[in-house]
Amino acid sequence: MKKLIYLCCALMMGSVLFSACGSDDEPAAPDKGGQEEQEEKPDTTKPEEPVEVNDSLVVITYSGSTATVNIPEEMEGVTCESGTSAHVVLTSTNTAKELYYAIEGSSTNGSLTINGTYKLSVMLNGVNLTSNQGAAINIQCGKRINLIMKDGSTNTLADYAAGEQKACLYTKGHFEIEGNGTLNVTGNANHAIASKEYLQIKKSVKAINIKKAANDAIHVGQFFQMNGGEVTIDENTLNDGIQVEYETDDNDQIVADEENTGSVIIKAGTINITVNSAEDAKGVKAEGDVTISGGTINIEAKSNGSRGIQADGNMTIGEESGTTTITIAATGKKCTVPEDSEDPHKCWGIKIDGELTMNAGTLTVTKDGVTTKNGIRCGSYTKNGGTIKALIKEDE
């Protein structure tokens, strides 16, 4: 079995074999809770020596209504509770070292659930997985979860429309995505992708495409950080494109002093969002601050009362990480949902409750190709550089 598992892993990962062991991405906020706390920070050093894959890798191969789960004999603490069912349930009591789960194959009535208390990596090798019960992938681990896409692979996930799951792809812990592959996600019941804590998209990512979301396309409970890659959210999203909430504790109380909580941080890459299926929806929504220091952002706010970008805190635009280009088309009309019937609000390109600071880059807000009066609304505005092609309304 050792030889078989080693071969599967080597063929699957190619040049990105165990890239989870190190990264040149700038670090996200550290994990401040739980055992082995010092190991939970996103890696910023050179890659470690490859782990012994023959006793650290679980290979899950889907085939129709069944799945084959290969757990090395030497691996302690990992059990499969689902037999040969395509609805794979794995539980790990391991706390000694990081384990790796490789998934491949295809199923139209399958899923993957991983329960555990220690960091782990899940490697996608061209998997096509549709659940008829709940989430496609559900990782119930409060530590760092690394999702690695094999270079050149296309991976497709869809969940059960009548389910009660939080998302098609859900992680309880700190979620990081890397690898030069493509991920297509359809959230039929709720969010497409959701993480209880932060979500970081690394430089190596090729593309993440949200095909549909019955709620937010990407929903994050601490902060969203994008260091590269391309994220595309189409108009089949029925709420916000990217929504970030303040981190909460086990009693749902806001952890106000957590670093970057509630924030959207964009350092590079491309974001394409179309908001056209729900009134009062936002392309990007942050309960905290929005900081953009590089990358290309294209947002179409077509629905009534929609906003291209909205932040309850402040927004800062610069070019510390490279060229910054933000283009928003705000073409929606007034919001008409019942709760806003007495005071219907307009569609805005950008709505910032706090201060908007423009240091560098180019920001354009238009309607039908021309500058719109519903361009930017903010508490206050400071321009230190860059170019803004939009009308600005300050509330102060």
N, C-alpha and C positions, 0 to 999 in steps of 0.2 A: 504493500500500500504506500510506503514511503516513496518509492520510485514513481508511482502513478501520480501522486499528488504533486511532487516536485515538477514533473513534466507538464502537468496542466498549468501550473502557475507560471512556469518559464515561458510557455507558448503564449499565455494570455497577456502578460504584462509587457513583454519586450523591453524596450528601452526605458520604460517608466517603472520597472520592477521595484516595488517597495519605495516609491518616491515619498510615501507618507513619513519615512524616517527623517526627512529633512526638506527644507524649502527655502527659497530665496525671497519669498514674500515677506513684506514687513509684518510684524506681529500684530495680532489682534489683542484685545485685553486679556490678561491672564485669568485662569480659573482660580477662584479664591476659596473654593470649598471642597471638602471631601478628602479621602485618603490619597496618598501619593500626589499631593497638590502640586509639588514642584515639577511633575512630569506632564502636567496638563496644559502648559503654555504652548502655543503654536511654535513649531521649530523654526529657528533662524540661523542655525549653524550648518556646517557641512553634513551630508548624509552619514548616518552611522553605518557600520558594517551590516550587510544584509543579514536578516534574522534567519534562523534555521527553519526554512519554509516547510520542511517535512514534518515538523511537530507544532507549527504555529498557524497552519492554513486549513480552513474548512472549505471544501469545494461543493457547491450546490448546483446541480444541473437539472434544469426544468425540461420536461418533455410531455406536453399535453396536460393530462390530469394527474401526472405523477412527477416526483422529483427524487433524484438520487443525492443523498447527503453523505459525503466522505469525510469522516472525522478521524484524524490520525490516532492510532492506538496509544501513542505516547502522550497525546494531549489530555490533560487532566481538567476536569471541571466543566466540560461542555457536553450537553446532552441534547438529543433531538427528540422532541415530544410528539412529533407528527407522523412518524413512520415514513411511508413512501408517498404520502399525500403531497400535492403540489402547494398546499398551504403550509409552508414550512415554519415550524416554531422551534427556535433554539434558545437554550438558557445556559448562561455561563456564570460560574462562580469564581472564575479565575481573577486573581488580583496580582499576579506575579509579573506578567509581561503582556504586551499588546498582542492581540490575536487578529487574524486576517480572515475575511470571509469573501470568497470569490463566487459570483453568480453568473450563470450563462444559460443559454437555451431559451425556450419559448413555452408560454402557457397562457391560455385565455381564461383559466380559472385557478390561478395560483397567487401566492403572496409570500412574503418573508417577514417574520417577526423575530427580533433578537432581544432577549432580556439579559441584563447584566449590570455590573456596577463599576466596570473598568473601561478605559479607552479602547477603541477598536477601529479597524479599517474595513470597508466594504469595497470590493473591486468589481466593476462592471465590465463584462466581456461580451458586448453585443447582446444583452439580455432583452427580451420582449415579454413583459409581464403585465397581465390584466387580472385584477381580482374580481371575484363574484361574491365576496363576503365583506370586504372592508378596504383598508389601505393596501397598496401594492407593496410598500416597504414601510415597516414600523419598527423603529429602533428605540427601545425603552432603556436607555443608558444615559445617566446624567453627566457623563464625562465627555471627552473629545471624541467625536465621530468623524472619521475621514472617509469621504466617498471619492474613489479613484476611478476614472474612466480610462480604459485602455486606449492608447493612441489610435486614432482612425475609427474607433468603434461608434456605432449608433445604438443607443439604449432607449427603450420606450416603456413607459409606465402609465397605467391607467387604473383607477379604483372603481369601487362598486357604487353606483348612483344612489342606491337606497340605504347605504350604510351610514353609521354615525361617527365615522372616523374624523379626526381633525384635519387630515390631509392625505393626498395620494402618497406622498413621500414625507414621512414625519420622523423627526428626531427629538428626543427629550433633552439632549445635551448640547454641547458646543459643536456646531456643524461646519465642516470645511469641505469644499469640493475642488478637485484638481484633476488633471489629466486631459490630454489633447483629443477628447472625444466629444460626442454630441449626446445630450440628454433631452428627450421629449417627454413632457409630463402632462397628463390630462386629469384634472381634479373634478370628477363628476358630482361629488357630494358636498365638498367644502373647499378648503384651500388646495392648490396644486402642490406647493412645497411649504412646509411649516417647520420651524425650529423653536423649541421653548427658550433657548438661549441664542447666542449669536450665530449668524450665518456669514461665512467668509468665502468668496469666490476667488480662487487664486489665478495667477498669471497664466498658468499652463492650460486653462480651460479653453476649449474651442467654442462650444455653443450650448446654451440652455434655452429650450423653446417651451413656453407654456402654451399648449394648444387650447386649453379650456380650464376655467375655474368657476365653480359654483359660488365661491366667495372671493377672497383675495388670491391673486396668483402666487405671490410669495409673502408669507406672514411670519414675522420674526419677533421674538419676545425679549431681545436685549439690544442688539444692534446688527445692522447689515453693512458689510464691508466688501467692496468690489475692487480687486487689484488687476483685473484683466478679463479677457474672454468677451463673449457676446451673449446678452440676455435679450430675448424677444418675447413679448407678451402681447398676444393678439386680442382682438375685440370680443372674443368669446369669454372674457373674464367678467364676472357679474358683480364685482366690487372693485377694490383698489388693485393696482398693479403690484406695487411693493409697499407693504405696510409694516412699520416697526413700532412696537409698543415698549413702554418702560418695563424693565425686568421686575418680576414679582416673586415674593417668597412663597413658601408652601401654604400660607394663609391668604394668598392673593393680594398682599400688601406691597406697594411699590418700593423697590430698593433704590432710593433716590441717589445714593452716593456711589453706586456702581459705575465704573468707568465707561463712558460712551453710551450709557443706557438711553434707549429711545432714539438713537441716532442713525442716520444714513451717512456712510462714508464712501465716497467714490474716488478712487485714485487713478484708474485707467480702465480701458475696455469700452465697449459699446452697449448702450441700453436703448431698445426700441419698444415703445409702449403705445398701444392704441386703446383709449377709453371710449367705448361707444355703446355699452350694453346695460349701463346702470346710471341713474341720476345720482348726483352728489358723489360720484366716485373720483378718486384721485389716482394719477399716474404713479406718483411717489408720495407717501404720507409718513411723516415722522412725528412721534410725540415729543421728541427731543429736538436736536439740531440736525441740519443738513450741511455737510462739508464736501465740496467737490473740488478736487485739485488736479484733475486730469480726466481724459476720456471724452467720448462723444455720446450725447444724450438726445434722443429724438422722441418727442411725445406729442400725440394727437389727442387733445381733450375735446371730444365731440359731443358727449352727452350733456344733458341739461344740468347746470350747477356744478359741473366737473371742474377739477383743477389739475393742471399739469404736475405741479409740485406744491405740496403743502407741509408746513412745519409749525408745530406749536412753539418751538424755540426760535433759534436764529439760523440764518443761512449764510455761508461764506463760500465764495467762488474764487479760485486762484489757479495757478499752473505750476505748483510745486513738483508734481509728478509727470508733467508733460502738457501738451496742448489740451485746452478745455473748450469744447464747443457744445452749447446747449441750445436746442431749437425746439420751440413749442408752438403748436398751432391750436389756439383756443377758439373753437367754433361753436361750442354749445350755447344754448339759450339759458333762461332763468330756470332754477330748480323748481319743480312743481310737486314734489312728494308731499303727502299730507302734513307732516310735522313742520314743514316750511311754508305752509300755505299763507300764513299771516305775514311772513317776512321772507319772501322768496329771494334767494341769493343768486348772483350771476356766476357765469363760468369765468374763471380766471386762469391766466397762464401760470402764475405763481402767487401763492397766498402764504405770507410769513407773519406770524403773530409778533415776533421779536424784530431783531435788526437784520437787514440784508446788507452784506459787505461784499463789494466787488473789487477784487485786487488785480485780477488778470483774466484773460479768456474772452470768449464772445458769447453773449446771451441774446437770443432773438425770440420775441413773442409776436405772432401775427394772427390775423384772421382773414381767410381768403387771400393770402399773399400780401396783405398790407398791415402796417402797424395798427394794433387794436387798442382802444381805450381800456379794455379789460386785460391789460398786460400783466402788471405786477402790483400787488397790494401788500404793504408791509407796515410794521410798527414804526420803523425808521430806516434810513438808507444812507450808506456811506460808500463813496466811490473813490478808490485809490488808484485805479488803473483798469485796463480792459475796455471792452466795448459792449454797450447795452443798446439794443435796438428794440425798445419797448417803452410804453408810457408807464410811469410809476406813480402810485398814489400812496402817500404816507398817512398813517392813521394819527400820528402825533402832531 
